[in-house]
Amino acid sequence: MIKGFSCRFVSVLLSLLVFFASCISAKKLDAYVASEFNNKLPKADKKNDSSVLITSPIPSDPDIISVTEKKVKNLPLILYWKYDYRHTCVLNPAIGISYFKKTISQQAAKLKQKLNGQQLELSVEQIPGSFAIVDKGHILLLMIHWHKLYVDPGTKDLIVSYKVRQNGAEVKSGKIIIPNTEGQKGIRFAQSWKSSSSEFLSQYNLDITEMSKAFVNKLIAEL
């Protein structure tokens, strides 16, 4: 009888875990992120300022919006089960770089005044661009006593190297690191992974914009 109860108990636990896992998948998250960008990468800024050239060595596939990886950790015991589902979504770096370029374009007047006719070359070596939807829980006697669902942003900083040229000759160079300003964001009660992902992506745009502005200010101070 005890053996039969144990089998049924484990069966119910597995059913619960399958239910939690089925709410979100790597494929579903990538499809949703793509829909947030209308299934295409942001268009490059049409403004072409010859005094500021922005490039990046970071590889980017123009046909992919994001790539999500799923990691599952389970601690199965007789009366207690702990689970940890983490879906880490890495955005195409072209998205963050496009936000960076747009901000630099908006700050062009400040840069030109400092450059005084010189040409500026920027190379985006690293840019934040990932987040994870994390679902952690503890099951005890068929009841969830602890459950936490939250967005965990990546930790990459913004790293940009620069070169200043005058008449083709390099006169100054350097590298600037702007710390990542994103922090762990809790998901509100009854908020779905879709709405939390959408909220993160909206904030991501603002965060990259603010980091880009901080880069411009630091660059001007160094020139």
URDA-V244409 format. One record per residue. N is the residue number from 1. RES is the residue in one small letter. PSI is psi in whole degrees, -180 to 180 (none if undefined). OMEGA is omega in radians with two decimals (NA if undefined). NEAR is the number of other C-alpha atoms within 12 Angstrom. Layout:
N:RES:PSI:OMEGA:NEAR ; N:RES:PSI:OMEGA:NEAR
This chain:
1:m:-43:3.12:7 ; 2:i:-39:3.13:9 ; 3:k:-41:3.12:10 ; 4:g:-40:3.11:10 ; 5:f:-42:-3.13:13 ; 6:s:-41:3.14:16 ; 7:c:-43:3.13:15 ; 8:r:-38:3.14:16 ; 9:f:-47:3.13:25 ; 10:v:-38:3.14:24 ; 11:s:-42:3.12:17 ; 12:v:-42:3.13:21 ; 13:l:-45:3.13:31 ; 14:l:-38:3.11:23 ; 15:s:-41:3.11:15 ; 16:l:-44:-3.12:24 ; 17:l:-39:3.10:31 ; 18:v:-39:3.13:18 ; 19:f:-47:-3.14:13 ; 20:f:-41:-3.09:27 ; 21:a:-31:-3.06:28 ; 22:s:-15:-3.11:16 ; 23:c:-30:-3.11:20 ; 24:i:145:3.08:30 ; 25:s:165:3.13:31 ; 26:a:-41:-3.12:27 ; 27:k:-42:-3.14:20 ; 28:k:-41:-3.11:24 ; 29:l:-44:3.12:36 ; 30:d:-41:3.14:33 ; 31:a:-39:-3.14:24 ; 32:y:-43:3.11:27 ; 33:v:-43:3.13:37 ; 34:a:-41:3.14:30 ; 35:s:-30:3.11:20 ; 36:e:-23:3.10:24 ; 37:f:18:-3.12:23 ; 38:n:33:3.06:13 ; 39:n:29:3.08:18 ; 40:k:153:3.13:21 ; 41:l:150:3.10:27 ; 42:p:140:3.14:27 ; 43:k:146:3.11:19 ; 44:a:149:3.11:20 ; 45:d:129:-3.10:18 ; 46:k:-20:3.14:11 ; 47:k:131:-3.11:17 ; 48:n:99:-3.12:15 ; 49:d:112:-3.08:22 ; 50:s:-16:-3.11:15 ; 51:s:-16:3.12:29 ; 52:v:116:3.14:30 ; 53:l:126:-3.12:25 ; 54:i:124:3.09:30 ; 55:t:176:3.09:23 ; 56:s:136:3.10:25 ; 57:p:-2:-3.10:18 ; 58:i:124:-3.14:21 ; 59:p:146:-3.09:16 ; 60:s:129:3.10:20 ; 61:d:116:-3.08:16 ; 62:p:-13:-3.10:17 ; 63:d:0:-3.09:15 ; 64:i:129:3.11:25 ; 65:i:-42:3.14:32 ; 66:s:162:3.08:38 ; 67:v:122:-3.10:30 ; 68:t:137:3.09:30 ; 69:e:135:-3.12:25 ; 70:k:133:3.06:25 ; 71:k:134:-3.11:21 ; 72:v:132:3.05:23 ; 73:k:124:3.12:20 ; 74:n:141:3.04:23 ; 75:l:91:-3.07:21 ; 76:p:118:3.04:20 ; 77:l:179:-3.05:18 ; 78:i:-51:-3.10:21 ; 79:l:5:-3.04:21 ; 80:y:137:-3.13:22 ; 81:w:130:3.12:30 ; 82:k:133:3.14:31 ; 83:y:154:-3.12:32 ; 84:d:106:3.10:28 ; 85:y:128:3.14:34 ; 86:r:118:3.07:33 ; 87:h:105:-3.11:37 ; 88:t:118:-3.10:32 ; 89:c:120:3.11:38 ; 90:v:117:-3.13:34 ; 91:l:152:3.01:38 ; 92:n:126:-3.10:31 ; 93:p:-20:3.12:34 ; 94:a:-26:-3.14:33 ; 95:i:-53:3.14:36 ; 96:g:-38:-3.14:44 ; 97:i:-36:3.11:42 ; 98:s:-38:3.07:29 ; 99:y:-40:3.12:34 ; 100:f:-47:-3.13:43 ; 101:k:-41:-3.14:38 ; 102:k:-41:3.13:29 ; 103:t:-42:3.12:32 ; 104:i:-40:3.11:38 ; 105:s:-39:3.14:29 ; 106:q:-24:-3.12:21 ; 107:q:10:-3.04:26 ; 108:a:-38:-3.11:27 ; 109:a:-42:3.13:19 ; 110:k:-41:-3.12:21 ; 111:l:-44:-3.12:32 ; 112:k:-39:-3.14:24 ; 113:q:-37:-3.14:15 ; 114:k:-34:-3.10:22 ; 115:l:-33:3.09:26 ; 116:n:51:3.07:17 ; 117:g:-10:3.12:18 ; 118:q:162:3.13:25 ; 119:q:140:-3.12:31 ; 120:l:129:3.08:38 ; 121:e:123:3.14:32 ; 122:l:139:3.10:33 ; 123:s:114:-3.14:28 ; 124:v:105:-3.08:35 ; 125:e:-28:3.12:26 ; 126:q:142:-3.14:31 ; 127:i:139:3.10:40 ; 128:p:148:-3.14:42 ; 129:g:41:3.10:40 ; 130:s:158:3.04:36 ; 131:f:160:-3.14:39 ; 132:a:137:2.97:39 ; 133:i:115:-3.06:43 ; 134:v:132:3.12:37 ; 135:d:109:-3.14:36 ; 136:k:140:-3.14:29 ; 137:g:162:3.10:29 ; 138:h:124:3.14:29 ; 139:i:125:3.14:30 ; 140:l:120:3.13:24 ; 141:l:47:3.07:18 ; 142:l:12:3.10:22 ; 143:m:141:3.11:19 ; 144:i:111:-3.13:21 ; 145:h:-31:3.12:15 ; 146:w:131:-3.13:17 ; 147:h:131:-3.12:22 ; 148:k:127:3.10:26 ; 149:l:124:-3.08:31 ; 150:y:165:3.08:35 ; 151:v:128:3.13:37 ; 152:d:102:-3.13:27 ; 153:p:161:3.06:35 ; 154:g:174:-3.06:27 ; 155:t:7:-3.11:21 ; 156:k:140:3.07:25 ; 157:d:168:3.03:27 ; 158:l:122:-3.13:36 ; 159:i:121:-3.11:31 ; 160:v:128:3.04:36 ; 161:s:153:-3.11:28 ; 162:y:155:3.04:33 ; 163:k:139:3.09:30 ; 164:v:127:-3.12:33 ; 165:r:147:3.06:23 ; 166:q:118:-3.07:17 ; 167:n:37:3.10:12 ; 168:g:-16:-3.10:15 ; 169:a:136:3.13:13 ; 170:e:126:-3.12:16 ; 171:v:-16:3.12:18 ; 172:k:146:3.09:21 ; 173:s:163:3.13:21 ; 174:g:-177:3.13:21 ; 175:k:135:-3.11:24 ; 176:i:133:3.12:31 ; 177:i:123:3.07:25 ; 178:i:118:-3.11:32 ; 179:p:145:3.09:24 ; 180:n:128:-3.11:28 ; 181:t:1:-3.13:26 ; 182:e:144:3.11:30 ; 183:g:169:-3.14:22 ; 184:q:130:-3.11:20 ; 185:k:118:-3.14:24 ; 186:g:146:3.09:24 ; 187:i:128:-3.11:25 ; 188:r:159:3.13:15 ; 189:f:131:3.12:13 ; 190:a:9:3.10:13 ; 191:q:135:-3.10:17 ; 192:s:166:3.12:22 ; 193:w:-27:3.13:32 ; 194:k:-49:-3.11:27 ; 195:s:-34:3.12:22 ; 196:s:-35:3.08:32 ; 197:s:-43:3.12:39 ; 198:s:-40:3.13:25 ; 199:e:-41:3.12:25 ; 200:f:-45:-3.10:35 ; 201:l:-37:3.09:35 ; 202:s:-43:3.12:19 ; 203:q:-32:3.14:23 ; 204:y:-43:3.10:33 ; 205:n:-47:-3.14:28 ; 206:l:-41:-3.12:21 ; 207:d:-45:3.12:30 ; 208:i:-38:3.11:39 ; 209:t:-44:3.14:34 ; 210:e:-40:3.11:27 ; 211:m:-36:3.13:35 ; 212:s:-39:3.09:40 ; 213:k:-40:3.11:28 ; 214:a:-36:3.09:27 ; 215:f:-46:-3.13:34 ; 216:v:-45:-3.13:36 ; 217:n:-41:-3.14:22 ; 218:k:-38:3.13:20 ; 219:l:-45:3.14:33 ; 220:i:-37:3.13:24 ; 221:a:-28:-3.12:14 ; 222:e:-25:-3.08:19 ; 223:l:none:NA:27
